[in-house]
Amino acid sequence: MGSTRVRLPGGPLDAQASGAVRWLPVGRFVLKHLVFLLLTMGVVSFLVFALNEFSPGDVARKLLGEFATQEQVELLTRELGLDRSLPARYVEYVGKLLSGDMGQSLRFKVPVREILFDRLRNTALLAAIAFALIVPLSMFLGIAAGMREGSRLDRVILLFATIAASVPEFAMGVFLASVFVVWLGWLPGTATLVAGGGWSVVSQFVLPVAVVVVYDMGYVLSMVRASMVEVMQQPYIRTAVLKGLAFPAVILRHAARNAMINPVTIIFLQISYLVAGLVVVETVFAYPGFGRMMLEAALFKDIALVEAGALVAVFVAVMTQVLADVAYMVLDPRIRT
């Protein structure tokens, strides 16, 4: 007779099922926030579209400028269908967005899609370089300061973080340009991403990246240090030290990972700032990025570009929040349950 195989509990299938159940809340969380993202994008798109409608002056007048005649304004109003109701035009606007048509930029005389993704690519490059420096430097200095609260090293790092986070970006940019461009002549004063005047494209990144890294690192560093100080006061850290475990091992095995649970949200939220918040830095150094593009679009009343840029900024903000929460759940298993 053939024997019947009985699978005992705790086998590989049970482990896989247990792992799937354990990660089920993460999947539900991500799905819920993706739905929230779609709803947010819909609300924001309607609000931006409506605000452009109800701000002083009609849309046709904004497009043609203040010196256009009334006849020209009325003609453009009929051509663009601006005499229809707001809901009807909004539905048409959403339909064009879904088909990939973002309209024509009046400021740059090219399709919005072309200028938008070109500037986003430039900002993404600047943001990636800055983020790759901000995270490791903030973690290293924050952990080093928080290991021994009140020490000389802690006071020096905390003073640097306070000054870095307090100085405005434009002031820091002007100061660094005065030193390294005007006084020493080591670096170019603009970052147009066009080689010329004896300066390479690589050298043009130095000052913008330095301003972003120093300014943003001051805030992130302070959060990492504060979390590290709190972790170092926990009973399990004192127990590990009293048991004779080497201090570096206590930091690496127990303190550092637990100290990063709270700051990880702050670190991920910096992505939104690095993409949509670098208006000042990009303007000071004439960097052709997303933030500067949005400023110019607002000043020139480029409605199509403002609407598309606002949607991109909201999308990045919500997605970074989702990524931050997921990272928080991964680091802290208690959140998943």
N, C-alpha and C positions, 0 to 999 in steps of 0.2 A: 504494500500500500504506500502511496505517496504521502509524505508528511506535509502538514499544513504549516506554513511559516506565519508566525504571529509577530507583528511589529510592536515592540514595546514603546511606551511613551518616552519622549526625550531623544528620539532618534533624529537623523538629518532632516526628515520631512517636518517633524515637529519644530525643529530649530528654524527652518525656513518659514514655516507658518507664523512662529513667534516673531521673527524679524519683520515679516510683512505687516503683522498687526501693530508692531511697535512703530513702524513708519507710516501707518495709515493716517494718523493725525496730521503729519507733514503734508501728505498729498491733499487732504481736505483743505488744509490751510492755504496751500498754493492755488488750488482751484477757486476757492472763495475769493482770494485776492485778485486773481485774474479777472473774475467777473466784476469785482469792484473797480479794477482798472478800466474795463470797457465802459462801465457806467460813468466813471469820472471823466473819461475822454469825451463821452457824449455830452455831459453837462458843461464841461469847459468849452468845447467847440461851440455850443449854442450861446454861452455867455459872451465869448469873445466876438462871435458873429453879431450878436445883438448889440453889444457895446459899441462896435464900429458903426452900427446903424443909428443909434440914439445919441452918440456924441455930437457936439455942435457942428452943424453943417451936414448936408446929405453926402452920400457916398460918391456921387458923380462929381460934386464940387471938390471933394478931397482928392479924387483921382486927377482932375484936370488942373487944379490949382486955383488960387484966389483971383488970378487975372483972366480966367476964362469968361466968356460972355454967357448970358443966361440962355441964349439959343443953343450954344454948344453943350451946356449942362443938360438941357432938356433932351437934346438929340442923343447924348450918351446914355441918359436915363432910359430912353425907349430901346436903344440898341442892346443894353445889358439886361433888360427886363427888370429894372429896379423899381418900376411902377407897380409890380406885383406885391402880394402880401409877404410879410416876413417869413411865416412858416413855409410857404411855397418855395421861396428862394433858399431857405436853409436846407430843405430836402434836396434841392438841386445841388447845393454846395457839398453836402455829405456824399451824394452820388458821385460827384466829380472826384472827391477825395478818395473814395473807395476804388475808383478806376485809375488812380494815380495822377490825376490832373489837379495840381495845387494852384494853378493860375499863373499869371505873368507878373514878374517883379517890376514895378515902375522905377525903383531906385537903380537897379542894376541892368535893366533892359534884357533880362534873360528869364526863362522859366524858373519859377520858385523852386522846383525840385532840384534843378541844377545848382543854383547858388546855395541852397540850404544844405545839401549833402556835401558840397565842397567845403563850406565853412565848418560843418560838423566834423569832417575828417581832420581839418587842421586843429580844431579844439581837442578832439580825441587824442591826437598825437601829443599835444602839450599836457593834457590831463594824465595820460598814461605815464609819461616821464615823471611828472610831479608825484603821482600816486605811488610809483615804484620807489620813490625816495622817502616820501612821507611816512609810509607804514613801517618799514624796518627801523628808520631812525627814531620814530615816536615810540615804538615798542622797546627798543634797546635803551633809550634814555629814560623812558618812563619807568621801566622795570628797575634800572640801575638806581634811580632816585628813590623809588618806593621801597627798595630792599632795606634801606637804613634811613628811616624818617628822621629828619632833624640833623643829619650829618652835613658836613661841608659840601660834599658832592650833591646832596639833595637840595641844599639852599642855592647852589650855583645853577643847577638845572631848572629849578622852579623859577628863579629870577629870569633866566633866559626865556622860558615859556611865557611868563607874564608879559615881558617886554614885546616878544614876537607877536603875541595875540592882541596886544593893545595898539600897536602902531598901525595906522590905516594903510591899505595897500598902495594908494597913490603916493603917500609920504615915503614909504619904503622904496617904491620904484624910483621916485625922484632922487632920493638919497643915494641909492646904489648907482644910478646913472651919473650923478654928479661925481662920484668917486671913480668908477671904473670906465666911464666914457669921457667925461670932461677933464678930470684931473690926471688920471693915469693913461687914458687912451688905449686900454687893453681890449675893450669890447665895443661892438656897435650899439648905438642908442635906439635902433629900431629893429623890429623882427618881421620884416615883410615877406620872409621866406623866398626872397629872390637874391641870389648871390650877386654881389657887386660892391664897388668901392673898396676892394681888398678884403672883404669880410665873407666868410663862408656861411652857409645856411646853419651849420651846427653851432657856430659861435653866436648866432642870433638867438638861440634858445637859452643861453646861459642866464641872462638877467630875468626874463619872464619866469623861467623855472625857479630861479632863486627866490624871487618875491613870493610866488605861490607856495613853495615849500616852507619857507620860514614863517610866513603868516599862518598857514593852515596847521603846520606842525606844532605851533605853540598851543593851540586848542586841543588837538588830539593827544599831545604829550601830557598835558595836564590831566586829561581824563584817565589815561593809562596809569599815571603816577597815583592818582587818588584811589583807583581800584586796587593797585598793588599794595598801597598802605593798608587798606581795609583787609585784604587777604592775609597779609603778614601778621595781623593781630588775631587771626582765627586759632582756636585751640589745636586743630590738627597740625598746624605749622609748628607750634611750640612742642607738641608731642614728638614730631619727627626730629626736631633738634635735640630734645632731651634723650631720645633713643640712640643718639650718636651718629645719625645720618649726616654726612658732610653737607656743609651749607650750600655749595653749588648744586648738589643733588636735590636738596630741599627746594631750591628756586626752580630748577628745571623740571622736576617731576611733579611737584605739588603746587607751587605758588604761581608760576608764569601762566599756565593754561587757565587756572581758575580766575586769575586777574584779567584775562582777556575776554571773559564772558560778557561783561557790561560794555567795555569800549568797542566791541566788534560792531555794535549798532552804530556808534558814532563814526567809526572808520568807513563803513559802507555808505553812510549818508553823505560823506565827503564827495562821493562820485557825482551826486547831483550838483553840488557847488562847483566842482571842477569842470562840469559840462556847461551849465547855464549861468554860473555866477562869476565868471572871470571877465566881466564887462570892463572893470577899471583897469586891470592888468593889460588886457588886449588893447584898450584905448591908449594907455600911456605909451606902450611900445609899438603901436600901429600894427598889431598882430591881426591877420585876417581870420578871425575866429567867429564862433557862433554868437558870443556875447556882444561883440562889436557890431556884428551884422544886425542883431536885434535893436541895438541902440540907433543905428543909422536908419533902419526901417521905421522905427517909431518917429524919429525926427522928420523924415521925409513922407510920413503918412502912407507908407507902403502897406496897405491893408492886407493884401494876400500873403505877404511875407510875415507880417506880424501874427496873423492867424495860424499859419503853418508852424512858425517858431514856437508859439505858445503851446501848441499840441505836443511838440517834441519835448519841450521843457517839462510838461506835466507827465508825459510818459516816462521820462528818465527819473523824475522824482518818485513816482509810484513804484516803478520797478526796483529802484535802489532800496526803497523801504521793504519791499517783499524779500529781496535778497538778504537784507540785514536781519529780518525776522527769521528767515530760514537758517542763516548761519548761527543765530542765537539758539535755535532749537537743536542744531547739530552739536554745538559745544556743550549745551546743558541738557542731558537726557531727561531731567525732570520736567522740562517744558513739553516734551513730546507726549507725556502721559496726562 
